[in-house]
Amino acid sequence: MAEADTAPSPSTVLGADVTHSSTVDRLIGRALDGRYEIISRLARGGMATVYRAEDRRLDRTVAVKIMHEGLGDDQDFATNFDREARAAAHLSHPNIVSVFDQGNDFGRPYIVMELVEGSTLRRLVSREAPLTPTRALDLLDPILSALCAAHDAGLIHRDMKPENVLISRRGQLKVADFGLARAVTAQSAAATQGLLVGTVSYLPPELVEHGYADTRSDVYSAGIMLFEMLTGKKPHTGDTPIQVAYAHVHKDVPQPSDWVDTDWRRSLDGIPPYLDALVGAATARDPEQRPRDARAFLDGVRRARKALSSGIMHDPHLTTLLADPNSLDDTEPVDIEYTPTRRAMAALAASRATAVGSTTGSACGAASAPATPGLPTASVTYADRPGAADALDATDGHDGHDGPEPEDEVEWADSGAYEITREARRRRARRVVSILVTLLTAAALVMGVWWLAVGRYVPAPTVTNLTQPEASAAVKAAGLEFASTEEFSETVPTGRVIASVPGPGEDVARGATLTAVLSKGPERYAVPAVIGKDSAGAQEALRTAHLAVGTVNQAWSESVAEGAVISASVEPGTSVRPGTVVDLTVSKGREPITVTNWYNRDAKDAVATLAGKGLRVVTGEDFSDQVAAGKVLGQTPSDGTLHRGDTVTLTISKGPQPVAVPDVKGMAVKDAQDAMTKAGFRTTTQPVEANYLGLGYVARASSDPGTMVARGSTITLYLV
């Protein structure tokens, strides 16, 4: 059997997602045993490759599964392969992929199978799970029907998983890879060539511990599949296959209802307790605690389906029944209209059948419905001749003679009339008693049916929007016990009922518990105080408060240490909805300020620029023969990086230092020039304006003696 997807690779074949290879395959174009012409390769797996082929003899398209080279060299493997292929070929069921032929071509064993084009249960579960309980059971029913047929034929699958369940384009489910099954013996070994056969996520504990499997192993794998369909998750996971296998052996499979959220569980498509019980029984670690085979499991599935289809979410009796695997062994599969009346009649009929040791038909059909069980009928025969009434006596447990003795019944008179004797009167009395007993039994049966169908059930009252005391009173007035839980609500006021389980109008057994979900009001959380916390701690505090961390920005801060939170987009202490996004601004520390050297540059510009950057500027003055007045003579620090508020000291030049002009009047020119030079001045000479005699003596200077003049200034000497 093969499953081929028309979409590009990867495709689905034989229930496994594989990737097509572009490598040229030398088998393409070849005809196996001169009959099966290989057209194209569909998929390659761990032990075999699957091809699309044409059956030349019957002119049909088939799938051919050819073992990899080398496997056929092992005589034991080849023998087992041949035997298993023949065993699988005997399975004929609409939900099982058909095996048409098998052979060996040049040392490579092959199987010819039905080609199923479509998808797999794995893809459906991956896309759509969690599924509603009704849909999950609808999908599991044909799978168990296929396994039931195999178990009846003495075969087990040993590798049940969603990948091995194909869904044709018409929506028909077919179980694949029965070619790996072996005939069930007292202890059927589950190893092939020393390797454990099976997929670890669905592997039953007994295969891990002992390497043996029976029909209950398939039940376990199917139960895991049901769990995954209901929850969208596998019950056991791990980093390695060994960890997953260990979990199968040492951990119980949890209840599916615990793995779905509250809103889903409270909806009409929630998982009822009896479905939890069914999954728990099928996936029990001890095989003795599971349904004995697929037939028993299918019986439980159909019982649960009918309860779901009638809106029955709480049935303690059904929960108890499905939790006990032995209760499903000999009971009749339920496939009838699940009304309250029919439920009671079916239960009563089943109990009567069990009491006399009777069993009913198979549950392995393709969802075929058994005859509707009804009330037993009592037949009363009225006789108009002696002996006819004894048939009734025989049915009442008497001696069952073929007919009465005439001399015991009547005495004949000469006139031809007869007289009723004492024995005849006793028989007539017995008949009357029998009729009365039958009528009373029928009446009791009708009362029992009424009680089972109607009397013990009451409709769940409507308590939505009531206060807790009001809801409790209404529930107790309906004959039920009251319990409550609390949840937040944006629409229902605090203290009033949001919803109830079971819901309004649902049939509930008298004395059962109705749980009201009370509103705690709108769900609000206070934004925690995160200012000053380190970034990681602040984010964790927000998540703990049921809030979401938004954008984490960074900014310079003169007061908050690097890595700590400066601010939040929502003020701490504010009450907000859960999931509210809070942005954070985290400190990068103090902002560095680059300082440049202002030497010999305008001091006013230097002070304005440095102060504008947030630096503290301290200025001083000094004389300088090299730097003009008003320019920067010195700077500390001269350059580098500072932070806001740090100090920069500037020394501003006052120009050259002033000195007193010496008195050189009357001195010879040479002596006057020397005196001026010694005082730090430069000199020039010029004759006086009038009366110049050319004597070479100084008449006066351009600056009066004692005048303070900047060192280096030029003094003009006027000569006479």
C-alpha positions in Angstrom: 0.0 0.0 0.0 1.3 3.5 -0.6 0.1 7.0 -0.1 1.3 9.5 -2.7 0.7 13.2 -2.4 0.5 15.2 -5.6 2.2 18.2 -4.1 5.9 18.8 -4.5 8.3 17.0 -2.2 8.2 16.2 0.6 5.3 13.9 -0.1 3.3 11.3 1.9 3.8 7.6 1.1 3.1 4.6 3.3 2.2 7.0 6.0 5.6 8.6 6.3 6.7 12.1 5.2 9.7 11.6 3.0 11.7 13.7 0.6 12.0 12.8 -3.1 15.5 12.5 -4.4 16.6 13.6 -7.8 19.0 10.7 -8.1 18.4 8.5 -11.1 16.9 5.2 -10.1 18.0 2.2 -12.1 14.7 0.4 -11.3 12.5 2.9 -13.1 11.4 1.4 -16.4 12.1 -2.2 -15.2 9.3 -4.8 -15.0 9.5 -7.0 -11.9 8.9 -10.6 -12.8 7.9 -9.3 -16.2 4.6 -8.0 -14.8 5.0 -4.8 -12.7 6.6 -2.0 -14.7 8.2 0.6 -12.4 7.0 4.1 -13.4 8.4 6.4 -10.8 9.7 6.5 -7.3 7.3 7.7 -4.6 9.3 7.5 -1.4 12.3 6.0 0.3 12.1 4.7 3.9 14.4 3.0 6.3 13.9 -0.5 5.0 12.3 -0.2 1.6 11.5 2.1 -1.3 8.0 2.6 -2.7 7.3 2.9 -6.4 4.3 3.7 -8.6 4.0 0.8 -11.0 1.7 -0.5 -13.8 0.3 -4.0 -13.5 0.6 -5.2 -17.1 -1.5 -8.2 -16.6 -4.5 -6.5 -14.9 -3.9 -3.0 -16.5 -4.0 -1.1 -13.2 -1.8 1.3 -11.2 -0.4 -0.2 -8.0 2.2 0.6 -5.4 5.3 -1.6 -5.1 7.3 -1.7 -2.0 10.8 -3.1 -2.7 13.2 -3.9 0.2 16.6 -2.3 0.1 19.5 -4.3 -1.3 21.1 -6.7 1.2 18.0 -7.3 3.2 16.9 -10.1 0.9 20.3 -11.9 1.5 19.2 -12.8 5.0 17.3 -16.0 4.7 15.4 -15.5 8.0 14.3 -12.0 6.9 13.2 -13.2 3.5 11.2 -16.0 5.0 9.6 -13.7 7.5 8.9 -11.1 4.8 7.2 -13.7 2.7 5.1 -15.1 5.6 4.0 -11.6 6.7 3.1 -10.5 3.2 0.9 -13.6 2.8 -0.7 -13.0 6.2 -1.4 -9.3 5.3 -2.9 -10.4 1.9 -5.6 -12.4 3.8 -6.9 -9.2 5.4 -9.9 -7.9 3.4 -11.5 -4.8 4.9 -12.5 -1.4 3.5 -10.3 0.3 6.1 -7.1 -1.7 5.4 -4.8 -1.2 2.4 -5.0 -4.3 0.2 -2.0 -6.4 -0.5 -2.2 -7.9 -4.0 1.0 -9.8 -4.6 4.5 -10.5 -3.4 7.7 -11.8 -4.9 11.4 -11.7 -5.1 13.2 -10.1 -8.1 17.0 -10.6 -8.2 17.2 -11.2 -4.5 15.1 -8.1 -3.5 11.8 -9.0 -1.9 8.8 -6.8 -2.9 5.1 -6.4 -2.1 2.4 -5.2 -4.5 -0.2 -3.1 -2.8 -3.2 -0.8 -3.4 -2.1 2.7 -4.3 -3.9 5.3 -2.1 -3.5 8.9 -3.2 -4.3 11.6 -0.7 -2.9 12.6 2.7 -2.3 11.1 6.2 -3.8 11.4 9.6 -0.4 12.9 10.7 -0.9 15.8 8.4 -4.5 16.3 9.6 -3.5 16.2 13.2 -0.6 18.6 12.6 -2.8 21.1 10.9 -6.0 20.9 12.9 -5.5 19.3 16.4 -6.8 19.6 19.0 -9.9 18.1 17.4 -13.3 18.0 18.9 -14.1 14.8 20.8 -16.8 13.9 18.2 -14.4 14.3 15.3 -11.6 12.4 17.0 -13.8 9.4 17.7 -15.2 9.6 14.1 -11.6 9.3 12.9 -10.7 6.5 15.3 -13.7 4.3 14.5 -12.5 3.1 11.1 -9.0 2.7 12.4 -10.2 0.4 15.1 -12.5 -1.4 12.7 -9.4 -2.2 10.6 -7.4 -3.4 13.7 -10.5 -5.4 14.8 -10.4 -7.3 11.5 -6.7 -7.9 11.8 -7.1 -9.2 15.4 -9.9 -11.5 14.4 -7.5 -12.9 11.7 -4.8 -13.5 14.3 -2.6 -10.5 13.3 -1.3 -7.5 15.2 0.0 -4.4 13.6 2.7 -3.4 16.1 3.4 0.1 14.6 0.2 2.0 14.8 0.8 5.8 14.4 -0.9 8.6 12.5 1.7 8.2 9.7 0.3 4.8 8.9 -3.3 6.0 8.6 -4.0 7.2 5.1 -6.9 9.4 4.0 -7.9 9.1 0.4 -9.1 12.0 -1.7 -12.6 10.7 -1.1 -12.0 10.9 2.7 -11.8 7.2 3.3 -9.4 6.1 6.1 -7.1 3.1 5.5 -4.6 1.5 7.8 -1.2 0.8 6.2 1.8 -1.4 6.7 0.2 -4.6 7.9 3.1 -6.2 6.1 5.1 -5.7 9.2 2.7 -7.7 11.3 3.2 -11.3 12.4 0.7 -14.0 13.2 -0.2 -13.8 16.9 1.1 -16.6 19.0 1.1 -17.1 22.7 4.0 -14.7 22.9 4.6 -12.8 19.6 8.1 -11.5 19.3 8.3 -7.9 18.2 11.9 -7.8 17.0 13.1 -7.8 13.4 16.8 -8.3 12.8 17.5 -7.3 16.4 15.8 -3.9 16.0 12.7 -2.9 17.9 9.8 -2.5 15.5 7.6 0.5 16.3 7.6 4.3 16.6 8.8 5.4 20.1 6.0 8.0 20.6 3.4 5.3 20.3 5.4 2.3 21.7 3.6 0.2 24.3 5.5 -0.4 27.5 5.6 -4.2 27.1 7.5 -3.8 23.8 10.1 -1.7 25.6 10.5 -4.0 28.6 10.0 -7.5 27.2 10.0 -7.2 23.4 6.7 -9.0 23.1 3.3 -7.7 21.8 -0.3 -8.8 21.5 -3.6 -7.2 20.5 -3.5 -5.0 23.6 -0.3 -3.4 22.2 -2.2 -2.1 19.2 -4.9 -0.9 21.6 -2.2 1.2 23.5 -0.9 2.8 20.3 -4.4 3.6 19.2 -5.1 5.1 22.6 -2.0 7.4 22.2 -3.3 8.4 18.8 -6.7 9.3 20.4 -4.9 11.4 23.1 -3.0 13.3 20.4 -6.1 14.0 18.3 -7.9 15.3 21.4 -5.0 17.5 22.7 -2.7 18.1 19.7 0.2 16.8 21.7 2.0 13.6 22.5 1.7 12.5 26.1 5.4 11.7 26.5 8.3 13.7 25.0 12.0 13.8 25.5 15.3 14.9 24.0 16.1 11.3 22.9 14.0 8.3 22.0 15.3 6.5 25.1 13.8 9.1 27.3 10.4 8.8 25.5 10.5 5.0 25.8 11.4 5.3 29.5 8.4 7.6 30.0 6.0 5.0 28.4 7.2 2.4 30.9 7.3 4.5 34.0 4.7 7.3 33.6 0.9 7.1 33.2 -0.7 8.9 30.2 -2.4 12.0 31.7 -6.1 12.8 31.2 -6.7 14.6 27.9 -9.0 17.1 29.6 -6.1 18.3 31.7 -4.1 19.2 28.6 -6.7 21.6 27.0 -7.4 25.1 28.3 -10.3 26.0 30.5 -12.4 27.7 27.8 -12.1 24.7 25.5 -13.0 22.3 28.4 -16.0 24.4 29.3 -17.3 24.6 25.7 -19.8 22.2 24.1 -16.8 20.5 22.5 -15.1 19.8 25.8 -13.7 16.5 26.9 -16.2 14.7 29.1 -15.1 12.5 32.0 -16.1 9.2 30.3 -13.8 10.1 27.4 -10.9 10.6 29.9 -11.8 7.2 31.3 -11.7 5.6 27.8 -8.3 7.0 27.0 -7.0 6.0 30.4 -8.1 2.4 30.0 -6.6 2.1 26.4 -3.3 3.6 27.5 -2.9 1.7 30.8 0.8 0.7 31.3 -0.3 -2.8 32.4 -1.7 -4.7 29.4 -4.1 -6.5 31.7 -5.8 -3.2 32.5 -6.5 -2.4 28.8 -9.4 -3.5 26.6 -8.4 -7.0 25.4 -8.4 -6.1 21.7 -9.6 -3.6 19.1 -13.1 -5.0 19.2 -13.5 -4.1 22.9 -11.9 -0.7 22.4 -14.2 0.0 19.4 -17.1 -0.9 21.6 -16.1 1.8 24.1 -15.5 4.3 21.3 -19.0 3.8 19.9 -20.6 4.1 23.3 -18.8 7.4 23.8 -19.8 8.6 20.3 -23.4 8.0 21.0 -23.3 9.8 24.3 -21.6 12.8 22.7 -24.1 12.9 19.8 -26.9 13.2 22.3 -25.2 16.0 24.2 -24.5 13.8 27.3 -21.4 15.2 28.9 -21.8 13.7 32.4 -22.7 10.1 32.9 -21.1 8.5 35.9 -22.3 5.0 34.9 -20.7 5.3 31.4 -17.5 6.7 32.9 -17.3 3.7 35.2 -18.0 1.3 32.4 -15.3 2.7 30.1 -12.7 2.9 32.8 -13.1 -0.9 33.4 -11.6 -2.8 30.4 -13.2 -6.0 31.4 -16.7 -4.5 31.2 -16.2 -4.1 27.4 -15.2 -7.7 26.7 -18.6 -9.3 26.4 -21.0 -6.4 26.1 -22.9 -5.5 23.0 -21.4 -2.7 20.8 -23.6 0.4 21.1 -24.5 1.9 17.7 -28.1 3.2 18.3 -29.8 6.5 18.8 -28.6 7.6 22.2 -31.8 9.1 23.6 -32.5 8.8 27.3 -35.2 6.2 26.7 -33.0 4.1 24.4 -30.0 4.4 26.7 -32.0 2.9 29.6 -33.5 0.2 27.4 -30.1 -0.7 25.9 -28.5 -0.9 29.4 -31.3 -3.1 30.7 -31.2 -5.4 27.6 -27.5 -5.7 27.9 -27.7 -6.6 31.6 -30.3 -9.3 30.9 -28.1 -10.7 28.1 -25.1 -10.8 30.4 -27.1 -12.5 33.1 -27.8 -15.5 30.9 -24.3 -15.5 29.4 -25.3 -14.4 25.9 -23.1 -12.4 23.6 -24.1 -10.3 20.5 -22.6 -9.5 17.2 -19.3 -8.1 16.1 -18.3 -4.5 16.4 -15.7 -4.8 13.6 -18.0 -3.9 10.8 -17.7 -0.7 9.0 -19.8 1.2 11.5 -22.7 -1.2 11.0 -25.6 -0.6 13.5 -26.8 -3.6 15.5 -30.4 -4.3 15.9 -32.0 -1.9 18.3 -32.5 -3.6 21.6 -36.1 -3.4 22.9 -38.2 -4.5 25.8 -38.7 -8.2 26.3 -42.2 -9.4 25.4 -44.4 -11.9 27.3 -46.7 -14.1 25.2 -49.9 -15.3 26.8 -51.8 -18.2 25.1 -55.5 -18.7 25.7 -56.6 -22.3 25.1 -60.1 -23.6 24.4 -59.3 -27.2 24.7 -57.7 -29.4 27.4 -53.9 -29.5 27.1 -53.5 -26.3 25.2 -52.8 -24.2 28.2 -50.0 -26.4 29.4 -47.7 -24.7 27.0 -47.9 -21.7 29.3 -47.2 -23.8 32.3 -44.1 -25.1 30.6 -42.8 -21.6 30.1 -43.3 -20.9 33.8 -40.8 -23.5 34.9 -43.1 -26.5 35.5 -42.6 -30.1 34.5 -43.2 -29.4 30.8 -45.4 -32.5 29.9 -46.6 -32.7 26.4 -50.2 -32.6 27.5 -52.5 -33.1 30.5 -53.8 -36.5 31.6 -57.5 -36.4 30.9 -58.4 -38.2 34.0 -56.6 -35.6 36.1 -58.5 -32.7 34.5 -62.2 -33.7 34.1 -64.8 -36.3 35.0 -67.1 -37.1 32.1 -70.9 -37.0 32.7 -73.5 -39.1 30.9 -74.8 -35.9 29.3 -71.4 -35.3 27.6 -70.5 -32.3 29.9 -67.5 -32.4 32.1 -66.7 -31.1 35.5 -63.6 -29.2 36.4 -61.6 -31.1 39.0 -59.6 -29.7 41.9 -56.3 -30.2 39.8 -57.8 -28.2 36.9 -58.7 -25.4 39.2 -55.1 -25.3 40.5 -53.7 -25.2 37.0 -56.1 -22.3 36.1 -54.9 -20.5 39.3 -51.3 -21.0 38.3 -52.1 -19.5 34.8 -53.7 -16.5 36.4 -50.7 -16.0 38.8 -48.4 -16.4 35.8 -50.3 -13.7 33.9 -50.2 -11.4 36.9 -46.5 -12.0 37.4 -45.9 -11.3 33.7 -47.9 -8.1 33.9 -46.2 -7.0 37.1 -42.8 -7.8 35.6 -43.7 -5.7 32.6 -44.9 -2.9 34.8 -41.7 -3.0 36.9 -39.7 -3.1 33.7 -41.5 0.0 32.4 -40.9 1.7 35.7 -37.2 0.7 35.5 -36.9 2.1 32.0 -38.6 5.3 33.0 -36.2 5.6 36.0 -33.1 4.9 33.9 -34.2 7.0 31.0 -36.0 9.9 32.7 -36.6 9.6 36.4 -33.0 9.7 37.5 -32.1 12.6 35.3 -33.0 16.2 35.8 -32.2 19.1 33.5 -29.4 21.3 34.8 -30.9 24.7 35.9 -29.8 28.0 34.3 -27.7 29.8 36.9 -25.9 32.3 34.6 -25.6 35.8 36.1 -27.0 34.7 39.5 -25.1 35.4 42.7 -23.6 32.4 44.5 -26.4 32.1 47.1 -29.0 32.3 44.3 -27.2 29.8 42.2 -26.7 27.4 45.1 -30.4 27.6 46.0 -31.5 26.9 42.3 -29.1 23.9 42.0 -30.2 22.3 45.3 -33.9 22.9 44.3 -33.2 20.8 41.2 -31.9 17.9 43.3 -28.2 18.5 42.5 -25.1 19.3 44.6 -23.5 22.7 44.2 -19.9 23.5 43.8 -18.1 26.6 42.5 -14.9 27.8 41.0 -13.8 31.3 40.2 -12.5 33.0 37.0 -12.0 36.5 35.8 -14.6 38.1 33.5 -14.6 41.3 31.6 -18.4 41.3 31.2 -19.9 39.5 34.3 -20.0 41.4 37.6 -18.0 40.1 40.5 -19.7 37.3 42.4 -22.1 36.4 39.7 -22.1 33.1 37.6 -20.3 33.2 34.3 -21.2 29.6 33.2 -21.9 26.2 34.7 -20.7 22.6 34.1 -22.9 20.9 33.1 -24.5 23.6 31.0 -28.2 24.8 31.2 -30.7 22.1 30.1 -28.2 19.2 30.0 -29.4 15.9 31.5 -27.7 15.3 34.8 -28.2 12.4 37.2 -30.0 13.3 40.4 -27.5 14.1 43.2 -24.7 14.9 40.7 -22.6 18.0 41.2 -23.1 21.2 39.2 -20.1 23.4 39.2 -20.8 27.2 38.8 -18.0 29.4 37.5 -18.1 32.6 39.5 -16.8 35.9 38.2 -13.9 37.5 40.0 -14.5 40.6 37.9 -12.2 42.0 35.3 -8.7 40.6 35.4 -6.4 43.4 36.3 -2.8 43.5 37.5 -0.7 46.4 39.0 2.4 47.4 37.0 5.3 46.5 39.3 7.9 49.0 40.5 10.7 48.4 38.0 12.5 51.8 38.0 16.0 51.2 39.2 15.9 47.4 38.7 18.3 45.7 36.4 16.8 45.0 33.0 16.5 41.2 33.5 14.8 41.6 36.9 12.4 44.2 35.6 11.3 42.0 32.7 10.8 39.0 35.0 8.7 41.2 37.3 6.5 42.2 34.4 6.0 38.6 33.3 5.2 37.5 36.8 2.6 40.2 36.9 0.9 38.7 33.8 2.1 41.6 31.7 4.1 41.6 28.4 7.5 43.1 27.9 7.5 45.5 24.9 10.4 47.4 23.4 13.5 47.7 25.6 15.2 51.0 24.7 18.5 52.3 25.9 19.4 55.9 26.9 22.1 57.8 28.7 21.5 58.7 32.4 23.4 60.8 34.8 21.6 59.3 37.8 20.8 55.7 37.0 23.5 53.1 36.9 24.3 51.3 33.6 21.9 48.4 33.0 19.1 49.6 35.3 15.7 50.7 34.2 15.2 54.5 33.8 11.5 54.5 33.0 8.5 52.4 31.9 5.8 53.3 29.4 3.1 52.6 32.0 3.4 54.2 35.4 4.2 51.6 38.1 1.2 50.9 40.3 -1.3 51.4 37.5 -3.9 48.6 37.1 -4.0 47.2 33.6 -5.3 44.2 31.7 -3.3 41.0 31.6 -0.9 41.0 28.7 -0.6 44.8 28.6 2.6 45.7 26.8 5.1 47.7 28.9 8.1 49.3 27.2 11.2 49.9 29.2 14.1 52.4 28.9 17.3 51.0 30.3 20.3 53.1 31.2 23.5 53.0 29.2 25.3 54.9 32.0 26.6 58.5 32.0 26.9 60.0 28.6 30.5 60.6 27.5 31.4 64.1 26.3 34.4 64.6 24.0 36.6 67.6 25.0 38.8 69.3 22.3 41.8 71.5 22.9 41.0 75.2 22.7 44.6 76.6 23.0 45.1 79.9 21.2 41.4 80.0 20.3 38.9 82.5 21.4 38.2 82.1 25.1 34.5 83.2 24.8 33.8 80.5 22.2 35.5 77.9 24.3 33.5 78.7 27.5 30.1 78.7 25.6 30.8 75.4 23.8 32.0 73.6 26.9 29.2 74.9 29.1 26.7 73.9 26.4 27.8 70.3 26.7 27.0 70.3 30.3 30.5 70.8 31.6 31.5 73.1 34.4 34.0 75.7 33.1 36.5 77.4 35.5 38.5 80.3 34.0 41.7 82.1 35.0 44.0 84.7 33.4 47.7 85.1 32.9 50.1 87.2 30.9 51.6 85.8 27.8 54.1 87.1 25.4 53.0 84.5 22.8 49.2 84.3 23.1 47.1 87.3 22.4 44.8 88.6 25.0 41.3 87.0 25.1 42.5 83.7 23.7 43.0 80.4 25.6 46.5 80.2 27.0 46.0 76.9 28.8 43.3 74.1 29.4 42.9 71.3 31.9 42.2 68.6 30.8 43.5 69.5 27.4 41.4 66.9 25.6 39.8 63.4 26.1 36.4 62.3 27.4 34.4 63.7 30.3 30.9 63.4 31.7 28.2 65.9 32.3 29.1 68.1 35.3 32.8 67.5 35.1 35.1 70.5 35.3 37.3 72.0 32.6 39.7 74.8 33.6 40.7 77.4 31.0 43.5 80.0 31.4 42.8 83.1 29.3 45.7 85.2 28.1 45.9 88.8 29.2 48.6 89.4 26.6 52.1 90.5 27.5 52.8 91.7 31.1 53.1 95.7 31.3 56.3 97.2 32.6 57.3 100.8 33.6 59.0 102.8 30.8 62.5 103.9 32.1 63.6 107.5 32.1 66.2 107.9 29.3 66.0 111.6 28.7 69.4 113.1 28.2 71.0 109.7 27.6 73.1 109.0 24.6 71.1 107.1 21.9 73.0 103.9 22.5 72.6 103.9 26.3 68.8 104.8 26.0 68.3 101.9 23.6 70.0 99.5 25.9 67.9 100.6 28.8 64.7 100.2 26.8 65.7 96.7 25.6 66.6 95.7 29.1 63.1 96.8 30.2 61.5 94.6 27.5 60.8 97.2 24.9 61.7 97.6 21.3 62.9 101.1 20.1 62.9 103.3 17.1 64.6 106.8 16.8 63.3 109.9 15.3 64.7 113.5 15.3 62.7 116.1 17.2 60.4 118.2 15.1 62.3 121.4 15.6 65.8 122.5 16.6 67.4 119.2 15.8 71.1 119.6 16.3 72.4 116.1 15.6 74.0 115.7 19.0 72.9 112.0 19.4 71.1 112.6 22.8 67.6 111.7 23.7 65.3 114.7 24.1 62.3 112.6 25.1 60.5 109.2 24.6 57.0 108.4 23.1 55.9 107.2 26.5 56.6 109.2 29.6 58.9 107.7 32.2 57.1 105.4 34.7 54.2 104.7 32.3 53.1 101.0 32.4 53.4 99.7 28.8 53.1 96.1 27.7 56.3 94.3 27.4 57.5 94.1 23.8 55.9 97.4 22.9 57.9 99.8 20.6 59.1 103.0 22.2 60.1 105.9 20.0 63.1 107.9 21.1 63.2 111.6 19.9 66.8 112.8 19.4 68.4 116.3 19.5 
